[in-house]
Amino acid sequence: MKEKEIPIWQKAALTLSEAAEYSGIGINKLRKISNKDDCPFVLFIGTKRLIKRKKLDEYIEKSYSI
């Protein structure tokens, strides 16, 4: 049985590569920002790093420069 693929804009949490594709921000930059303790859009599941899509959108909207 083939799994149904969910579009990026409908996912609640994205991998770094999906978040980079979605936002246009590079993977290394996303990793650097999400390493900070006060990062509002990072979610760690063990050592796996996910990006909360809606929180990333809010972060981008509020930011002038990244």
N, C-alpha and C positions, 0 to 999 in steps of 0.2 A: 504494500500500500504506500503510495507516494504522499509525503507530507505536503500540506498546502503552505506555500510561502506567503508570509505576511509582508505587505509593503512597508518600507522604512517609516513613512509618515504616519503609520498606524501603530507602530510598536511603542510601548511605554519605555523600554530600555534598549539601548543600542550598544553594540561593541564599539571599540575605538575606530575601526575601519568604517563601520556604518555611520558613526557620528561624523567622521571626517567627510565622507561622501555627502551626507545630509546637509552639513553646515558650511562646507567649503573651507574649514579650518583644518590645518594639517594634523596628522596623527601625533607627531612629536609635540606640537603646541598643546593639543588636547591632553596629552599625557603630563606635560609640565604643569598645566593649570590644575588638572585633577589630582596631582600629587600633594597639593596644599591641603592642610587640615580643614580649612574653612570653605572648601569648594562646595557649592550648593548643588551641583548636578552629578556628582560621582556616587556610585553605589558599588561597594565591594561585596562579592559573594565568595568568601574565602580569599583566594588570591586573584580571582577573576574580577576585572574592572569593567563595569557597565556605566553608560551615560544615560541619565534620566532625560529623555527627549524634551519634555515640556519645560523642565528647569533649565536645560541648555538654551531653549528658545528665549526664556525670560532673561537669562544671563546675557545673551547676545543683544537683546532689545535694550537693556540698561547700559551696555558698554559702548564707549566711544572708540576705544582702542584696545586691542588685545595683544 
